[in-house]
Amino acid sequence: MKKGLETFSAVQVAGIRMFVASLITLPLGLKFLKKINKRNILPIMVVAFIGNLIPAFLFSFAQTHINSSLAGMLNSTTPLFALIFGLLLFGQKVRKAKTLGIFIGLLGAFMLVIRGDVQHLFSFSGFEFLIIIATLMYGYNVNQVRHFLSGLSGLEITALAYLFVLPVSTILLFTTDLHSTLLHPQFTVNLIYLIVLAVIGSVLAVILMNMLIQKAGALFASSVTYIIPVFAVFWGIVDGEAISLLQIFGIFTVLTGVYLVNKT
């Protein structure tokens, strides 16, 4: 998203991401179309819009004004909202160890992203609330996938959801001034970044997430967002960045939290 925003507007970044993801899954969506019925059409639409389309736009707009570290930390609130929605709306009973794991994981994620630059990290602009709204949606989405779409596979849920995303993302994308972006010197490179984001960050990631929700439950599946800052640290090391003792401790804290969430 950060690279894409160098060339494209926030609407275009999210629109390209959703448009490409929808095109890739279109053949499968048409193949599974007969699986849509009166019982599952509304939950599938929730996955489409609450779980994918709207958050994609919220994150794009947010990252035009906030840094990636803060975005990563706020994204880690997803398991907390999954827990809250599970308790309040879905009648989920959660052991104390799982609840403790949620907060420990959140603390560990915070340790990984602050990088000693607390003042810069918390330079609030108001756009942080867009990511909070997105993670609220994620938290609700994982619960409804678990409770209402158990009869569909992760692949089927994803492909069918993107059928609903395709027309909306197409309209939103092609009503923007795409022609002017062609003149940008990094157009091709940054377009490739967005295509990779669509294929890996949307299609593949959503399929795996939906599979994990059905296999291990909404709470544990959502807790994988704690792992994102861990991999960010490792990719930073590959790129020549130094790792601090706080980040090392944060990695073990995250893993402890995820372990407690998955503990029966």
N, C-alpha and C positions, 0 to 999 in steps of 0.2 A: 504494500500500500504506500509506503514512504517513497519508494522509487517511482511508482505510478503517478503520484501527486506532483512530481517534478514536471510532468508533461501534461497531465490530464486534470480536469476539475474533479472535485469530490464525487459529483453525480456520475461523471464518466468512469471514474475508477470503480465504483460499486457497480455501475451499469455493465461495464465490460466484464467484470468478474462474474456477475450473475448470468449475463447473456452467454458467455462462453461455456460456463458450467451447464446451462440449460441445453445448449446445442449438443454438447458431448453426451448427455444422458437422454436426449430426445428419442433415439431408437429404442432404448430400453423402456422409457416411459410409455411409448406407444404400444410396446409389447405387453406391458403390465396393465394397460388401461382397463381391461376387463375386471381387474381386481378391485376397482373402486366401487363402493356401494354406499348405501344411505348411512351405514354405521361408521364408516371410516373416512368419508369425504371431508368432514369438518376437521378432524385431527390432522389429515394430510395437508389441508390448507393452512393449519396452524404451523406445521413444519415448514411449509413453503414461505409464509410471510413473517411469522413470529420467530421462527428458528433460523431463517436464512436471509430473505430479502431485506427486511427493515433493518436488522442489525448490521448488514453489510454497508448500508448507506450511513447509519449512525456512526460506525467506526471510521468511515472515510471522512465525514465531516469533522469528527472529533480530532483526527490526526492532522488536520490543517492548522490546528492551534495548540496542540499539546505534544509533548515528546513521547517517544516510543516506550521508554521505561515506565512512565506513568500509565500509559495505555495498557501495558502488560500487567502491571500490578492491579489495575481496576478490573481487567478481564478475569483475574483470579478470584473475584467475588462471586463468580457463577455458582460454585458449590454451595456457598452460603445461601443464595437465593433458591437453589434447588432444595435445600434442606427446609427453608421456610415454607415454600409452596407445598412441599411434600407433607409437612405437618398440618398446615392450615386448610389446604384444599383437597388433598388426596388421601387423607387419613392414614398417612404413613407413620409407622411406629419405628423410632430410631433409638438405638442403644446409646448410652452416654459416651461410650468409647468412640462411636462414629461422630457424634457431635463435637467431642474434643478434638478428633482428628481434623475436622473441617477448619477449626480455628488455628490449630497448630500448622496446618498446611498453608493457611493464609499468612500467618506470621513468617513462615519460611520463604514464601514467595516475595514478601515485602523485603526480607533481608537480601534476596538475590538481585533486586532491581534498584535499590537505593544507591549502591556503588559509592557511598560516602558523599553524594551530592544531594543532600536532603533539601536544601533551599531551592535548588533548581527543580527537583522532582515535584515539590509542592507549590510551584508557582501557578496557582489556579487561575483559569481563564473563564470558567463556567461551562466550557465544552466537555469537561469531565462527566457531567451529568448525562451526556449522550451515551457514553459507554456504560454508565450505570443502568440506563434504560435498556440498553442492549443485553447486558448480563441478566437483568430481570427477565427479559424475554427468553434468554437461554435457559434460565432456571425453571421457568414454567414449561418450556418446550420439552426438556428431557423427561419431566414427570408425565406429561401427556403421551409421549411416545411409549413410555413404559406401561402405562395403564390402558391406553386405547388402541395401540397399533401392534399388539403382540402377535396378531395373526399374519403380519407381513414381515418379510426379511428386511435387513438394513438396506440392501440394494434396492428392493422394491419401494420402500418408503422414500428413499432419496430420489429415485428416478421419477416417481409419481409427483413428488413435491415440486420438482423442477419443471414439470409440465405446466404448473400454475405460475411459476416464476417467469417462464419464457415470454409470454405476451407483455407482461408488465415491464420487465427489464428492457425488452426491445423498444417499447414506446418511450420509456424514460431516457434510454441511451441515444436513440436516433432523433430525439427532439433537441439535443444539445448541438453545439457548434463543433462537430468532429472535424470538419474540414480544416479549421485553423490549427489544429494540433498536428496536422501533417507537416507543417513547416518547422516544428520543433526539432532541433538537432538530435535529441535523444528519443525521438518518437519510436523507432523500431525496438531499441533496447528496452525501453520502459513498457512498451506493449507486450514484449515477451515476458517481462516480470509479472504483468497482470494475468497473462495466460497461464503461467506457472502457478500463480496464486489461485486461479480458478480450478485448475486440474488437481493440484495437491491440497490447497487450503480449503477448497469448497467440496469438490466431488469426492475425492478419496477420503478426506477427513470426515465428511458428513456420513459417508457410508460406514466407515469404521466406528464412528461415534454411535450411530443408530444400532449397529450390531452389538456394541459394548453395553448400551443401555439395556437391551433385551437379555443379554447374557449375565450381566453383573449388577444391574439396577441403576436407577437414575443418579443416585448419590455418588456411587463410586465412579460412574462414567464421567460425571461432571467434574470430579476431583482431578481428572487428568489435566485440567487447565493449570494446575499447580506445577506440572512437569514442564510447561512451556518455558518459564524462566530458567529452568535447569538446563535445557538444551540451548537456550540463548547464551548462557555462560560458556558452555562447551564450544559453541560456534565462535564465540569471542576469543577463546583460547586458540582455536585453529587460525583465527585471523590475526593473532599476535597480541591480543589483549592480556593483561595480567589479571590474575584471580586473587581476591582478597580472602583473608581468614573468615571474615563475616559471610562471604558468599559460600565458602566451603561448609561452614556451619549451617547456612541456609539450605544447602542441598540436602544435608542429613535431616534437617528439620522438616523439609517438604516430604521426603521419603517416609519419615515417621508418621506424618499426618495422613498420607495416602494409605499406609499400612493400617492405621487405626480405622480409617473409613471402610476398608475392605474386610476388617476383622469381624467374624460372625459372632 
